[in-house]
Amino acid sequence: MFTAAMLNLGLALLAGAFIAFVCHRRSSESTDDFTGLLVFFLSLASVFGVGGAYLSCRHIQDRAPLWAIPTAIGTFAIVLPLASYPNVAPVLNWIAGLAAACAMIATGIAVTIRTVVNSHRDANLG
């Protein structure tokens, strides 16, 4: 479980840093703005990463269905772009992209680790 949680959080933070970098490159602002973007997207990524880690661990323990992971985190990816506020629409799209990336990361980790755990469990039983 520790491995799943750390992988999930680490990859979510990498996704947040990547999105902050791409967002900064597209806006061509100063380096002070990059620091603000990095802090903003890393904090969001940590929230999505912790949520994804929790749901991944629940799925690995067979206490939550797999569909709960993309549904819980992916809701942000679907709902945020629907908000039509002209001043914040571009930022909402970047946040939605981060949520979608974190949902895919969490689902992939949950499936991979659960497959490995089940194969070891089956090998020990058989």
Residue pairs with C-beta under 8 A, 6 or more apart in sequence:
1 57
1 60
1 61
3 113
4 53
4 56
4 57
4 60
4 109
4 110
4 113
5 53
5 54
5 56
5 57
6 53
7 109
8 49
8 52
8 53
8 56
8 105
8 106
8 109
9 46
9 49
9 50
9 53
10 49
11 49
11 105
11 109
12 45
12 46
12 48
12 49
12 52
12 101
12 102
12 105
12 106
13 42
13 45
13 46
13 49
15 45
15 98
15 101
15 102
15 105
16 41
16 42
16 44
16 45
16 46
16 98
17 38
17 41
17 42
17 45
19 41
19 45
19 94
19 97
19 98
19 101
20 34
20 37
20 38
20 40
20 41
20 42
21 34
21 38
23 37
23 41
23 94
24 33
24 34
24 37
27 33
41 94
41 98
44 95
44 98
45 98
45 102
48 73
48 76
48 98
48 99
48 102
48 103
49 102
49 105
49 106
51 72
51 73
51 102
51 106
52 69
52 73
52 102
52 103
52 105
52 106
52 109
53 106
55 64
55 68
55 69
55 72
55 73
55 106
55 110
56 69
56 106
56 107
56 109
56 110
56 113
58 64
58 68
59 65
59 66
59 68
59 69
59 110
59 114
60 110
60 113
60 114
60 117
62 114
66 107
66 110
66 111
69 103
69 106
69 107
69 110
70 103
70 104
70 106
70 107
73 99
73 102
73 103
73 106
74 99
74 100
74 103
75 99
76 95
76 96
76 99
77 96
77 97
77 99
77 100
77 103
78 96
80 92
80 93
80 95
80 96
80 99
81 89
81 92
81 93
81 96
83 89
83 92
85 92
